[in-house]
Amino acid sequence: PGIMKENVSRLFDPFFTTKATGAGLGLAIVHSTVKRHGGEVMVQSIVGEGTTFSLLIPVDPEPMIGTDGKNTDS
């Protein structure tokens, strides 16, 4: 439970992991995808208590209109 302070700054680095097995790509991919959509990923962690990830992804204020002229948002 919780991530050590020295590791928090490296969480989104490709191939960073503290586990014996694994590629360390999961959070790097999440971070890259969210950033490409104009968003942000934030992390709060307290060793011994737990970790919270927050994703902020902007909403497009314009409704999407399909090729048939119908609103695709609903």
TAHUPE-V289747 format. One record per residue. N is the residue number from 1. RES is the residue in three letters. SS is DSSP state (H for helix, E for strand, C for the rest). PSI is psi as a letter, one per 20 degrees, with the letter a starting at -180 (999 if undefined). OMEGA is omega as a letter, one per 40 degrees, with the letter a starting at -180 (999 if undefined). Layout:
BEGIN
n=(N,N)
res=(RES,RES)
ss=(SS,SS)
psi=(PSI,PSI)
omega=(OMEGA,OMEGA)
END
This chain:
BEGIN
n=(1,2,3,4,5,6,7,8,9,10,11,12,13,14,15,16,17,18,19,20,21,22,23,24,25,26,27,28,29,30,31,32,33,34,35,36,37,38,39,40,41,42,43,44,45,46,47,48,49,50,51,52,53,54,55,56,57,58,59,60,61,62,63,64,65,66,67,68,69,70,71,72,73,74)
res=(PRO,GLY,ILE,MET,LYS,GLU,ASN,VAL,SER,ARG,LEU,PHE,ASP,PRO,PHE,PHE,THR,THR,LYS,ALA,THR,GLY,ALA,GLY,LEU,GLY,LEU,ALA,ILE,VAL,HIS,SER,THR,VAL,LYS,ARG,HIS,GLY,GLY,GLU,VAL,MET,VAL,GLN,SER,ILE,VAL,GLY,GLU,GLY,THR,THR,PHE,SER,LEU,LEU,ILE,PRO,VAL,ASP,PRO,GLU,PRO,MET,ILE,GLY,THR,ASP,GLY,LYS,ASN,THR,ASP,SER)
ss=(C,C,C,C,H,H,H,H,C,C,C,C,C,C,C,C,C,C,C,C,C,C,C,C,C,H,H,H,H,H,H,H,H,H,H,H,C,C,C,E,E,E,E,E,E,E,C,C,C,E,E,E,E,E,E,E,C,C,C,C,C,C,C,C,E,C,C,C,C,C,E,C,C,C)
psi=(p,q,p,q,g,i,h,g,i,i,h,j,p,p,j,p,q,j,q,h,q,q,h,k,i,g,h,g,g,g,g,g,g,g,g,h,j,j,a,q,p,q,p,p,p,o,p,i,g,a,q,p,p,p,p,o,p,q,p,o,i,p,q,p,p,r,i,j,j,q,p,j,h,999)
omega=(a,a,i,a,a,i,a,a,a,a,a,i,i,i,i,i,i,a,i,i,i,a,a,a,a,a,i,i,i,a,a,a,a,i,i,i,i,a,a,i,i,a,i,a,i,a,a,a,a,a,i,i,i,i,i,a,a,i,i,a,i,i,i,i,i,a,i,i,a,i,a,a,a,999)
END
